[in-house]
């Protein structure tokens, strides 16, 4: 919900290592009003089966900066565990590395009142990319 006095934020995650949405990644949304202000955690949620986080809290009036904290380590540990079980069943080669090189990803960006910011995260165990979507 965007008004003339606040910005709004949405996000989704695509696990590029498997070409599928990343389900169950915990996300925390924080905001501040000015570069020198402290961060206020507004709340969080987790990605759904489509990799989307549809229920992030609204930003307070006066927000100038937003921070999204993605808890990626738990996602990769769970995925690796499931993958390991599937590989054992298929007698597939063992995976060389477990977990994620980046256990968390923090994205900070500036916002303007009245604008909507969709911030997709493209994620894999050894890297990530982010951009302003539509």
Rosetta silent file (secondary structure, phi, psi, omega in degrees, C-alpha in Angstrom):
SEQUENCE: XXXXXXXXXXXXXXXXXXXXXXXXXXXXXXXXXXXXXXXXXXXXXXXXXXXXXXXXXXXXXXXXXXXXXXXXXXXXXXXXXXXXXXXXXXXXXXXXXXXXXXXXXXXXXXXXXXXXXXXXXXXXXXXXXXXXXX
SCORE:     score description
SCORE:     0.000 S_00000001
   1 L     0.000  117.355 -177.833    0.000    0.000    0.000 S_00000001
   2 L  -113.286  135.045  174.284    1.637    3.214   -1.179 S_00000001
   3 L  -124.718  179.823  179.860    0.530    6.719   -0.300 S_00000001
   4 L   -70.601  -17.683 -175.661    1.989   10.123   -0.993 S_00000001
   5 L  -105.592   -9.036  179.045    3.676   10.169    2.430 S_00000001
   6 L  -133.534  158.755  172.652    5.141    6.658    2.592 S_00000001
   7 L  -100.780  166.851  175.211    7.005    4.249    0.358 S_00000001
   8 E  -132.394  156.202 -174.089    6.241    0.542    0.114 S_00000001
   9 E  -133.689  140.203  169.867    8.484   -2.500   -0.259 S_00000001
  10 E  -140.794  162.136 -179.311    8.105   -6.014   -1.638 S_00000001
  11 E  -153.673  161.540  168.627   10.615   -8.741   -2.422 S_00000001
  12 E  -150.833  163.326 -177.738   11.042  -12.241   -3.750 S_00000001
  13 E  -128.453  131.555  172.750   13.946  -14.695   -3.981 S_00000001
  14 E  -114.294  124.472  175.206   14.979  -16.931   -6.844 S_00000001
  15 E   -82.965  101.269 -175.366   17.542  -19.646   -6.106 S_00000001
  16 L   -72.119  -13.471  178.442   19.538  -19.463   -9.338 S_00000001
  17 L   -74.267  -21.118  178.640   21.443  -22.662   -8.518 S_00000001
  18 L  -124.365   -3.988  179.400   18.258  -24.669   -9.089 S_00000001
  19 L    67.318   32.767 -177.651   16.194  -22.197  -11.126 S_00000001
  20 E  -138.085  160.272  175.741   13.370  -22.181   -8.585 S_00000001
  21 E   -62.038  148.954  177.328   11.899  -19.860   -5.957 S_00000001
  22 L   -95.117  108.311 -178.031   13.556  -19.992   -2.530 S_00000001
  23 L   -92.491  141.088  172.492   10.861  -21.013   -0.052 S_00000001
  24 L    83.792   16.685  177.520   11.082  -20.458    3.698 S_00000001
  25 L   -84.109  122.946  178.057   13.745  -17.739    3.829 S_00000001
  26 E   -73.133  137.513 -179.218   13.191  -15.494    6.851 S_00000001
  27 E  -131.635  135.124  174.708   13.267  -11.780    6.064 S_00000001
  28 E  -116.665  135.148  178.905   13.379   -8.846    8.468 S_00000001
  29 E  -107.334  128.588  176.346   12.440   -5.318    7.378 S_00000001
  30 E  -128.340  157.025 -179.223   13.997   -2.306    9.104 S_00000001
  31 E  -143.357  159.439  172.373   13.700    1.411    8.387 S_00000001
  32 E  -147.062  159.286  179.038   15.216    4.709    9.393 S_00000001
  33 L  -115.133   86.162 -179.647   14.449    8.351    8.767 S_00000001
  34 L   112.615  150.034 -177.186   17.759    9.929    7.758 S_00000001
  35 L   -61.797  -29.191 -177.691   21.327    8.741    7.314 S_00000001
  36 L   -93.344   -6.064 -177.670   22.192    9.463   10.952 S_00000001
  37 L   -77.337  156.669  176.169   19.084    7.866   12.454 S_00000001
  38 L   -80.324  158.884  178.970   19.104    4.445   14.049 S_00000001
  39 L   -79.742  138.454  173.646   17.461    1.438   12.459 S_00000001
  40 E  -115.559  118.115  176.682   14.019    0.392   13.694 S_00000001
  41 E   -71.357  125.155 -177.095   13.084   -3.242   13.058 S_00000001
  42 E   -97.030  -19.226 -178.630    9.519   -3.201   11.748 S_00000001
  43 E   137.997 -173.198 -177.424    8.945   -6.932   11.576 S_00000001
  44 E  -160.776 -174.110 -178.754    9.429   -9.770    9.208 S_00000001
  45 E  -163.929 -165.170  175.770    8.091  -12.759    7.435 S_00000001
  46 E  -139.640  155.171  179.935    9.293  -15.660    5.306 S_00000001
  47 L   -70.881  146.199  179.018    9.106  -16.419    1.619 S_00000001
  48 L   -89.486 -171.155 -177.415    6.264  -18.598    0.391 S_00000001
  49 L   -62.303  -21.404  177.936    6.404  -21.466   -2.134 S_00000001
  50 L   -93.545    6.822  179.803    6.671  -18.874   -4.927 S_00000001
  51 L    76.717    9.536 -176.341    9.666  -17.218   -3.194 S_00000001
  52 E  -101.054  149.534  176.265    7.583  -14.149   -2.406 S_00000001
  53 E  -117.148   96.554 -170.151    7.191  -12.317    0.855 S_00000001
  54 L   -91.141   -7.049 -173.794    3.730  -10.803    0.602 S_00000001
  55 L  -123.965   40.069  174.591    3.189   -9.577    4.150 S_00000001
  56 L   -68.162  146.398 -178.889    6.057   -7.243    4.972 S_00000001
  57 L   -66.348  157.355  176.765    5.010   -4.449    7.359 S_00000001
  58 L   -70.069  150.970  177.147    4.194   -0.969    6.091 S_00000001
  59 L   -84.168  140.757  177.538    6.890    1.685    6.285 S_00000001
  60 L   -72.635  154.870  175.700    6.339    4.546    8.706 S_00000001
  61 L   -57.708  141.698  179.651    5.979    8.081    7.434 S_00000001
  62 L    89.949    0.262  178.802    9.353    9.804    7.104 S_00000001
  63 L   -65.348  130.137  177.504   11.257    6.648    6.091 S_00000001
  64 L  -116.176  -24.012 -179.046   14.289    7.498    3.959 S_00000001
  65 E  -136.658  143.615 -179.361   16.234    4.212    4.090 S_00000001
  66 E  -127.503  145.795  176.507   15.157    0.588    4.186 S_00000001
  67 E  -129.481  128.842  173.903   17.076   -2.542    5.083 S_00000001
  68 E  -110.323  123.144  177.231   16.076   -6.092    4.166 S_00000001
  69 E  -107.856  117.184  179.776   17.868   -8.866    6.071 S_00000001
  70 E  -103.454  122.635  179.508   17.615  -12.278    4.397 S_00000001
  71 E   -89.215   87.503 -171.940   18.545  -15.289    6.589 S_00000001
  72 H   -85.066  -24.892 -175.243   20.020  -17.477    3.858 S_00000001
  73 H   -59.686  -48.525 -179.165   22.058  -19.935    5.923 S_00000001
  74 H   -61.133  -39.442  178.269   19.084  -21.886    7.279 S_00000001
  75 H   -59.056  -49.105 -177.911   17.600  -22.099    3.766 S_00000001
  76 H   -69.449  -33.967  176.819   20.772  -23.606    2.304 S_00000001
  77 H   -64.447  -43.077  177.818   21.271  -25.988    5.236 S_00000001
  78 H   -65.588  -45.624 -179.201   17.740  -27.329    4.806 S_00000001
  79 H   -63.583  -40.662  179.654   18.115  -27.522    1.022 S_00000001
  80 H   -65.022  -40.797  179.467   21.484  -29.264    1.305 S_00000001
  81 H   -62.323  -44.333  178.303   20.054  -31.771    3.773 S_00000001
  82 H   -64.717  -41.532 -179.265   17.146  -32.561    1.411 S_00000001
  83 H   -65.113  -41.075 -179.614   19.522  -32.745   -1.556 S_00000001
  84 H   -62.705  -41.856  178.371   21.868  -35.058    0.348 S_00000001
  85 H   -64.142  -42.790 -179.621   18.997  -37.421    1.169 S_00000001
  86 H   -65.127  -40.436  179.838   17.822  -37.404   -2.465 S_00000001
  87 H   -66.846  -38.386  179.086   21.356  -38.067   -3.731 S_00000001
  88 H   -62.878  -37.985  178.863   21.833  -40.944   -1.300 S_00000001
  89 H   -68.118  -33.318 -177.361   18.639  -42.484   -2.613 S_00000001
  90 H   -94.515   -0.740 -178.149   19.806  -42.061   -6.223 S_00000001
  91 L    59.872   35.533 -178.365   23.399  -43.091   -5.500 S_00000001
  92 L   -82.100  163.745  177.759   24.520  -39.757   -6.980 S_00000001
  93 L   -61.323  150.554 -178.303   27.970  -38.201   -6.434 S_00000001
  94 L   -72.802  141.149  177.827   28.475  -36.430   -3.154 S_00000001
  95 L   -72.439  136.016 -176.325   28.096  -32.638   -3.057 S_00000001
  96 L   -70.065  -36.609 -172.359   31.416  -30.919   -2.479 S_00000001
  97 L  -133.309  144.467  177.952   30.235  -28.094   -0.286 S_00000001
  98 L  -116.245  160.346  176.503   27.404  -27.634    2.138 S_00000001
  99 L    73.499 -161.229 -175.886   25.667  -24.522    3.354 S_00000001
 100 L  -125.995  143.207  175.066   26.155  -21.019    2.019 S_00000001
 101 L   -67.403  -36.269  176.453   29.195  -18.819    1.709 S_00000001
 102 L  -105.072  100.819 -177.548   26.936  -15.877    2.626 S_00000001
 103 L   -70.325  -17.939  175.053   24.961  -16.940    5.733 S_00000001
 104 L  -150.737  153.731  177.447   22.923  -13.752    5.502 S_00000001
 105 E  -127.075  127.624  177.805   22.332  -11.057    2.917 S_00000001
 106 E  -118.684  124.276  179.417   21.574   -7.476    3.902 S_00000001
 107 E  -116.469  125.028  179.188   20.320   -5.033    1.307 S_00000001
 108 E  -118.866  133.808 -178.833   20.057   -1.341    2.193 S_00000001
 109 E  -149.122  157.863  179.311   18.470    1.203   -0.134 S_00000001
 110 E   -89.599  146.411  179.459   17.045    4.733   -0.167 S_00000001
 111 L  -128.796  157.244  177.235   13.340    5.339   -0.701 S_00000001
 112 L  -120.427  134.798  179.485   11.153    8.250   -1.743 S_00000001
 113 L   -53.417  141.013  177.929    7.633    8.750   -0.372 S_00000001
 114 L    87.401   -9.058 -179.449    4.897    7.568   -2.717 S_00000001
 115 L   -97.967  151.229  172.087    7.135    5.089   -4.575 S_00000001
 116 E  -105.566  138.008 -178.940    6.946    1.305   -4.520 S_00000001
 117 E  -121.680  111.222  173.650   10.213   -0.660   -4.333 S_00000001
 118 E  -101.559  122.089 -172.474   10.265   -4.281   -5.435 S_00000001
 119 E  -122.361   89.802  178.421   13.685   -5.724   -4.565 S_00000001
 120 E   -75.722  144.607  175.958   14.269   -9.236   -5.959 S_00000001
 121 E  -114.112  120.773  173.679   17.181  -11.297   -4.657 S_00000001
 122 E   -97.787  118.716 -166.137   18.861  -13.747   -7.057 S_00000001
 123 E  -126.342  142.640  167.873   20.608  -16.219   -4.789 S_00000001
 124 E  -146.573  170.502 -174.027   22.976  -19.175   -5.006 S_00000001
 125 L   -61.510  -19.762 -175.120   25.270  -20.762   -2.393 S_00000001
 126 L  -122.452   11.794  178.931   28.273  -18.674   -3.434 S_00000001
 127 E  -176.398  170.912  176.325   26.853  -15.364   -4.553 S_00000001
 128 E  -155.796  161.810  176.972   23.860  -13.125   -4.961 S_00000001
 129 E  -141.624  149.605 -179.021   22.560  -10.242   -7.033 S_00000001
 130 E  -141.972  151.750  178.981   19.854   -7.730   -6.311 S_00000001
 131 E  -153.893  166.053  173.010   18.102   -5.067   -8.340 S_00000001
 132 E   -86.625  114.546  179.969   15.139   -2.699   -8.244 S_00000001
 133 L   -90.762 -160.882 -179.651   12.331   -4.530   -9.971 S_00000001
 134 L  -126.461    0.000    0.000    8.876   -3.376  -10.907 S_00000001
